[in-house]
C-alpha cells in the first residue's frame, strides 16, 4: 500500500490554527487599546494621588484579586472542559452549566467578602487612604462572575467581548473615575478605590449583555448541591494553579507592603502596571487556546496540541520581546513620565519586563498541564511561589540592610520574580514535553537576531533628550525589531497571526 504523493492537509489542525490566529489578532488589538487606556490612569494616579496613596491602594488590591480569582473556581480554563464534556450540541445544557458556575462563584464570593469585612487588616498592611477603601470587597463577586462570563463567551470563540470589557471599558472607567473623584472634595482620598469599584462593575455589565444575548436565561435549571460540591472539588487544582499564577504577580507587592514603606510599593506598582501589559497579552490567549486543546485531548491528538503550544508560544514571546524592548530600553524616560520620584523604579521595570518574556513558556505549558497533569502542575506552582517568597524577602532585606533605598527594594522584588518565572517556564516545559512526547519549546534564535540591532539603535537614542527618546526612539526600536523578526523569524504558519482569514464561527455557523 502506497501513500499519496500529496496527502490531504489536516483540516482540523488548519481550522485550529485559523481560530488561534483570529483570537490572537483580536487580543493583539486589545493589547494596543489597553496600553493607550492604561496611560491616563497612571498619570492621574501618580501625579494627583502620589506614590504613598498609590502604594496603599496597590497593597489592598493584592488580596482582593487573589480572593476573587479563587471564587471564580478556575472557570477561565475549566469551563471549556466542562462544556465540551457535559453539554454536547445542547445549547440549553451549556447555558445551565454556566449558571451552575455563576451561582457557586456568588456563594463563595459572599462568604469571602463577609470574612474580609470582619477582618480587613490583611488588605491594608500600610493603612487605608479613606474609610471607603473597605468597600473594595464589593468587587469580589463582580470580578469572579465576569471571569466566568468571559470564559463562556470564549468557548464560542467570542474574544471581542473580553477585549471590550478588559481593554476598553475597565481601564477607561478607572481613569475617568480617578480623575472625577479626585476633584470632588468628599471623595478625594477615596478616589482610587471608588474608581476601581466602578470599573469592575462596568466590566461586568459589558460582559453580561453579550452573554445574555448568546446564552440567555437558564431553562429548567435546578441547582444540585451534590453536583456543585463535586464541581468545587474538581476545580481545586485549577483554582490553585490560577491563584498561584496570579499570585506570582502579586506576592511581590504584598511582601513589599509588609517590609517596605508605601512609597516603595507605589513606585513598584507604577513599574508593574507598565510591565504587566505583556502579561495581559499572554493570558488573553488562554480563553481561545482552551477550547482547541480540550477538543484535541478528547480525540487524543497529542502531536496537534504540541504544535499549537509551539505556535502560540512563539507568537507570544515574539510580541512580548518587542514590547519589552520598546518599554525597557528607554526605561528612565518611561518611568519619568509619572514624575521624578518614579525614575528610581527603572531597574524594577527592566526586571519585570524580562520576567514576562521568561514566563511566556510557563503560561502556554500550563494551559495544557491543567488538563493532563493537574496535581503535578499545582505542586510545581506551589514550589515556585515558595521560592519567589524566599527570594523576594531576602533581596528586599538585603537592600534595606545596606541602605540602598526604595528603588533597590523594588528592583529586588522584580529580580526575584524574574528568576522564579524563568524556573517555572523551564520545569513546566520539560514536563509537558515528557507527557506529550513531542517538543514544545517556543525559543528560536531569530529572537536574538531581531533584538540585538533594536537594542543598539535604542541605546543610541538614550543620549538624546527624553522627549526625543520617546518620540523617535520608540518607533525606531519597534520598527527595527519588527522588520528583522518578520524576515528572519516568521514562517508561513507564523504569519497567519497577521493574515485576515475566513474561518467558521462556531457561535453562528454550526447547524
Secondary structure, DSSP 8 states (H G I E B T S, - for coil): ----SS----HHHHHHHHHHHHHHHHHHHHHHHHHHHHHHHHHHIIIIIHHHHHHHHHHHHHHHHHHHHHHTTTHHHHHHHHHHHHTTT-HHHHHHHHHHHHHHHHHHHHHHHHHHHH--GGG-TT--SSGGGGGGGGHHHHHHHHHHHHHHHHHTT--HHHIIIIIIIHHHHHHHHHHHHHTSGGGTTTHHHHHHHHHHHHHHHHHHHHHHHHT-S-SS----HHHHHHHHHHHHHHHHHHHHHHHHHHHHHHHHHHHS-HHHHHHHHHHHHHHHHHHHHHHTTHHHHHHHHHHHHHHT-HHHHHHHHHHHHHHHHHHHHHHHHHHHTTHHHHHHTT-GGGGGGHHHHHHHHHHHHHHHHHHHHHHHHHHH-HHHHHHHHHHHHHHHHHHHHHHHHHHHHTT--HHHHHHHHHHHHHHHHHHHHHHHHHHHHHHHTS------THHHHHHHHHHHHHHHHTTS-HHHIIIIIHHHHHHHHHHHIIIII--TTGGGGGS------HHHH--
